[in-house]
Amino acid sequence: MICSGNFRGRNLFRLLACLSMALMTTACMKTFVCRSSCFDVQGKEDITKAVVRLEKSIAHDPQNPKNADAYRQLAVLHAHYKNPAPNYRRSLMMFEKCLTLDPEAWNDAEMLYLKGLVAAMDDADRNRMRLAHQVEQLTRNNNRLKKANTKMVAENQELQEAMEKLKLLELMMEEKRRSLK
């Protein structure tokens, strides 16, 4: 039985060594941070309510670093696809505020990716608005030119009719001259 005690001691030592290695390995691993998701809102009213709630929560102390997550949630909600009136400029401002309050957020790839997407959407939205303004101006100019064209066509037709009458008058006068000779 002496052999079994020695055997038990070695196994216990191996077990403790394995457990300590497992603990050291998990301690060095990057931990996953589970944040509340802003994508789980159900409808347009929920987005509006969530925005109002978050705005109220940060209104008391906007510079508090604890509000960084609220700013991140606001940024996502302002650019949410179910938002009835998305505001990409405001979303970018919220991302900037979050990055200012939480310097660790610069290491968050998801945050930087979302910020980049919102910046691209903001550029696209500004281009869309600029193009809509140009379309409006061009439509007004087109309508003005159509009216001017219609007026000129009518004037041209009147002038052609007057020229035809003058030609007829000239022919009639020529015939009278011949008949008088």
C-alpha positions in Angstrom: 0.0 0.0 0.0 3.0 2.3 0.2 3.1 2.4 -3.5 -0.5 3.5 -3.8 0.1 6.4 -1.4 3.0 7.6 -3.4 0.9 7.2 -6.6 -1.9 9.2 -5.0 0.5 12.0 -4.1 1.9 12.2 -7.6 -1.6 12.3 -9.1 -2.6 15.0 -6.7 0.5 17.0 -7.6 -0.4 16.7 -11.3 -4.0 17.7 -10.7 -2.9 20.8 -8.8 -0.4 21.7 -11.5 -3.1 21.3 -14.3 -5.5 23.4 -12.3 -3.0 26.2 -11.7 -2.0 26.2 -15.4 -5.7 26.4 -16.4 -6.2 29.3 -14.0 -3.2 31.2 -15.3 -4.3 30.6 -18.9 -7.8 31.9 -18.3 -6.4 34.9 -16.4 -4.3 36.0 -19.4 -7.2 35.6 -21.9 -9.1 38.7 -23.0 -12.4 38.8 -21.4 -15.5 39.4 -23.4 -17.5 42.5 -22.5 -21.2 42.0 -23.0 -22.9 45.4 -23.5 -26.5 46.1 -23.7 -27.5 46.0 -27.3 -29.3 48.9 -29.0 -30.3 46.7 -31.9 -33.0 44.9 -29.8 -35.5 47.8 -29.9 -38.8 46.7 -31.3 -40.2 49.7 -33.1 -40.0 53.4 -33.9 -41.7 54.4 -30.6 -39.2 52.3 -28.7 -36.3 54.1 -30.3 -37.8 57.4 -29.5 -38.4 56.4 -25.9 -34.9 55.0 -25.5 -33.4 58.2 -26.9 -35.4 60.3 -24.6 -34.5 58.1 -21.6 -30.7 58.1 -22.4 -30.7 61.9 -23.1 -32.3 62.4 -19.7 -29.7 60.1 -18.0 -26.7 62.0 -19.4 -28.2 65.5 -19.1 -27.4 65.7 -15.4 -23.6 65.2 -15.8 -22.6 65.1 -19.5 -18.9 64.9 -18.7 -19.1 61.9 -16.4 -17.0 59.0 -17.8 -19.7 56.6 -16.6 -22.0 58.0 -19.3 -19.7 56.7 -22.1 -21.9 53.6 -22.6 -25.0 55.8 -22.8 -23.4 58.0 -25.4 -22.5 54.8 -27.4 -26.1 53.6 -27.2 -27.4 57.0 -28.3 -25.0 56.9 -31.2 -26.3 53.6 -32.4 -29.9 54.6 -31.8 -29.6 57.8 -33.8 -28.3 55.8 -36.8 -30.6 52.7 -36.2 -32.3 51.4 -39.3 -35.7 51.5 -37.6 -35.3 55.1 -36.5 -38.0 57.2 -38.3 -35.7 60.2 -38.5 -32.1 59.0 -38.4 -29.6 61.7 -37.5 -26.1 60.5 -38.6 -24.5 63.8 -37.7 -25.8 63.5 -34.1 -24.7 59.9 -34.1 -21.2 60.9 -35.0 -21.2 63.5 -32.2 -22.3 60.8 -29.7 -19.5 58.5 -30.9 -16.9 61.3 -30.5 -18.2 62.1 -27.0 -18.1 58.4 -26.1 -14.5 58.1 -27.3 -13.6 61.3 -25.4 -15.0 60.0 -22.2 -13.7 56.5 -22.5 -10.1 56.3 -23.9 -10.3 52.5 -23.8 -13.0 52.7 -26.5 -10.3 53.5 -29.1 -9.3 49.9 -28.7 -12.8 48.6 -29.4 -12.8 47.5 -33.0 -16.6 47.3 -33.1 -17.0 50.9 -31.9 -14.5 52.2 -34.5 -16.2 50.1 -37.2 -19.6 51.5 -36.3 -18.3 55.0 -36.2 -16.7 54.6 -39.7 -20.0 53.2 -41.0 -22.0 56.1 -39.6 -19.5 58.6 -41.0 -20.0 57.0 -44.5 -23.7 57.1 -44.0 -23.5 60.8 -43.0 -21.5 61.5 -46.1 -24.0 59.7 -48.2 -26.9 61.5 -46.5 -25.3 64.9 -47.1 -24.7 64.0 -50.8 -28.3 62.8 -51.1 -29.5 66.1 -49.6 -27.2 68.1 -51.9 -28.4 66.1 -54.9 -32.1 66.6 -53.9 -31.5 70.3 -53.7 -29.9 70.2 -57.2 -32.8 68.2 -58.5 -35.2 70.8 -57.1 -33.3 73.7 -58.7 -33.0 71.8 -62.0 -36.7 71.0 -62.0 -37.5 74.7 -61.4 -35.2 75.7 -64.2 -36.6 73.0 -66.5 -40.2 74.2 -65.8 -39.1 77.8 -66.5 -37.4 76.8 -69.7 -40.5 74.8 -70.8 -42.7 77.9 -70.3 -40.2 80.0 -72.2 -40.1 77.4 -75.0 -43.9 77.3 -75.1 -44.1 81.1 -75.4 -41.4 81.1 -78.1 -43.1 78.4 -80.1 -46.3 80.5 -80.0 -44.4 83.6 -81.0 -42.7 81.7 -83.8 -46.0 80.4 -85.0 -47.5 83.9 -85.0 -44.4 85.2 -86.9 -44.7 82.4 -89.5 -48.4 83.2 -90.0 -47.6 86.9 -90.3 -44.9 86.0 -92.9 -47.4 83.9 -94.8 -49.9 86.8 -94.8 -47.2 89.2 -96.0 -46.3 86.8 -98.8 -49.9 86.5 -99.8 -50.2 90.3 -99.7 -47.1 90.7 -101.8 -48.4 88.3 -104.4 -51.8 90.1 -104.4 -50.0 93.5 -104.9 -47.9 92.0 -107.6 -51.0 90.9 -109.4 -52.6 94.3 -109.1 -49.5 95.9 -110.5 -49.6 93.6 -113.4 -53.3 94.2 -113.9 -52.7 98.0 -113.8 -50.0 97.9 -116.5 
